[in-house]
Every structure is written in structure tokens, then in C-alpha cells.
């Protein structure tokens, strides 16, 4: 078997067989940041964005994104998520919004991709809702913060 788990000896992509793995509690948290202009930050914090409450809509979109991860990432297994939480932290001075997503499942494979997808979709939603004000927003630093459970054990960034 190759070093990469989604390729066979011939280099063909395939979905990893998790049939023999134990069902365990697994969780993952990811984060990412979007840097915005002062005008966007003021509109978001003042709830003056015409499309609605940015944080509520982005939170809902991020949760929906976690549930669609296997539709977007070809080798991801469809998972039954038991909990998803999306939260935001603002830095008014830096004009940045950091999104956090924690995904949990009782299953045979991890939820890192779901957490990363949730953060990405939440940030994309912030962009979509605010692009009429200013299109120069920058998404960055999307990464796994921590994961628990599974054969590979716990991870912390």
C-alpha cells in the first residue's frame, strides 16, 4: 500500500475501506479567518448588512456545509454527525472575523474534513453577504486546530 491512504499501489484513487474499524467518538475543530475593510466590519457589527444577520446566516451555512462534505470531497465517507457548532470571534482593530467549527460523530472515520468544510463555508458566506460593500476580503489560515478519537489518536495544532 502506498504512503497516501487514498491511492493504491498503481496510483489509482479509491475510498478507504473502514468496514473493520471500531465505532468510536470522534471530534474535530477547525478555524479560519476573513479580513475585511473597516466599512464591512462596521456593517457586520452594526447589523447593517442588507442581506441579513451575517453571523446567523454564516453559522447556518457552515452547519449545512459540514453535512454536505462527502458530496464535495470525492473520497470522504458520508458521516452521521451527532453535533456541529460554529462560532465567530471578531477583532475590531484588525478588522478580522475568525470562524470556528467543531464537528462530532460516533463512527468509523474522523470528522476533520467536516470541520474544515464548515469553517470554509461559513467564511464564504460572510464574503457573499458582504461583497456588495467591498469585494477585497481575504480568507486565510484555514486549518485543523484539534481532533480526538480514532486510530491515529489525538492531534493539537
C-alpha positions in Angstrom: 0.0 0.0 0.0 1.2 3.5 -0.8 2.1 6.2 1.7 -1.1 8.0 0.8 -4.2 6.2 2.0 -6.5 7.2 -0.9 -4.2 5.7 -3.6 -3.5 2.1 -4.4 -0.1 0.7 -5.5 -0.8 1.7 -9.1 -1.7 5.3 -8.1 -5.4 4.9 -8.6 -7.6 6.8 -6.2 -10.1 4.9 -4.1 -12.2 5.3 -0.9 -10.6 3.8 2.1 -12.4 0.7 3.4 -13.4 1.4 7.0 -15.5 -1.8 7.4 -13.3 -3.3 10.1 -12.7 -0.2 12.1 -14.3 0.3 15.5 -17.1 2.8 16.1 -15.7 5.5 18.4 -16.5 9.1 19.4 -14.6 11.4 17.1 -14.4 15.2 17.1 -12.5 17.8 15.2 -12.2 21.6 15.5 -11.0 23.9 12.6 -10.7 27.6 12.3 -10.2 30.2 9.6 -10.1 34.0 9.3 -11.6 36.5 6.9 -10.0 40.0 6.9 -12.4 42.8 5.9 -12.4 46.5 5.4 -13.4 48.9 8.2 -16.7 49.6 6.3 -17.5 45.9 6.2 -16.6 45.3 9.9 -18.8 48.3 11.0 -21.7 47.0 8.9 -21.4 43.4 10.3 -21.1 44.5 13.9 -23.9 47.1 13.5 -26.1 44.6 11.8 -26.5 46.8 8.8 -25.7 44.3 6.0 -28.7 44.3 3.7 -28.8 40.5 3.3 -29.4 40.0 7.0 -27.5 39.0 10.2 -24.2 37.8 8.8 -23.3 35.6 11.8 -26.6 33.8 11.9 -26.6 33.1 8.2 -22.9 32.1 8.1 -23.5 29.8 11.1 -26.4 28.1 9.4 -24.4 27.8 6.2 -21.4 26.3 8.0 -23.5 23.7 9.6 -25.1 22.8 6.3 -21.7 22.6 4.7 -20.5 20.0 7.2 -23.4 17.8 6.3 -22.5 18.0 2.6 -18.8 17.3 2.9 -18.9 13.9 1.3 -20.8 15.5 -1.7 -17.9 17.9 -2.2 -14.8 15.9 -1.3 -14.7 12.8 -3.5 -13.0 10.3 -1.1 -14.9 11.4 2.1 -17.3 8.9 3.7 -20.8 10.2 4.3 -21.0 10.6 8.1 -23.8 10.8 10.6 -22.9 13.9 12.6 -24.0 14.0 16.2 -23.2 17.7 16.8 -21.8 20.7 14.9 -21.0 24.0 16.4 -20.0 27.2 14.5 -18.8 30.3 16.4 -17.2 33.6 15.5 -14.7 35.8 17.1 -14.1 39.4 15.9 -11.0 41.5 16.1 -12.3 45.1 15.6 -8.8 46.6 15.4 -7.5 44.1 12.8 -10.9 44.1 11.0 -11.0 40.3 11.0 -13.5 37.6 11.8 -12.4 34.2 12.8 -14.8 31.3 12.4 -14.5 28.0 14.4 -16.3 24.8 13.6 -16.4 21.7 15.8 -17.9 18.5 14.4 -18.6 15.4 16.3 -19.6 11.8 15.3 -19.8 8.3 16.6 -18.3 6.5 13.7 -15.5 4.6 11.9 -13.7 7.6 10.4 -12.8 11.1 11.5 -14.5 14.5 11.1 -11.6 16.7 10.2 -12.9 17.3 6.7 -16.3 18.2 8.0 -14.9 20.8 10.4 -12.7 22.3 7.7 -15.6 22.4 5.3 -17.8 24.1 7.9 -15.3 26.8 8.5 -14.8 27.3 4.8 -18.5 27.6 4.0 -19.0 29.9 7.0 -16.3 32.3 5.7 -17.5 32.1 2.1 -21.0 33.1 3.4 -19.5 36.1 5.2 -17.9 37.1 1.9 -21.1 36.5 -0.1 -23.2 38.6 2.3 -20.7 41.5 2.4 -19.4 41.6 -1.2 -21.8 44.4 -2.1 -20.0 46.6 0.4 -16.4 45.6 -0.5 -15.0 42.7 -2.5 -11.4 43.0 -1.1 -12.0 40.5 1.7 -9.3 37.8 2.2 -9.9 34.4 3.7 -6.8 32.8 5.3 -5.3 30.5 7.8 -8.0 27.7 7.5 -6.6 24.8 9.5 -7.3 21.9 11.8 -7.0 23.1 15.4 -7.5 19.7 17.1 -9.0 16.3 16.7 -9.8 13.5 19.1 -10.6 9.8 18.7 -9.7 7.2 16.1 -6.7 5.0 15.4 -4.3 7.9 14.9 -5.2 9.4 18.3 -5.5 12.9 19.3 -4.0 15.9 17.5 -3.5 19.5 18.5 -2.1 22.2 16.3 
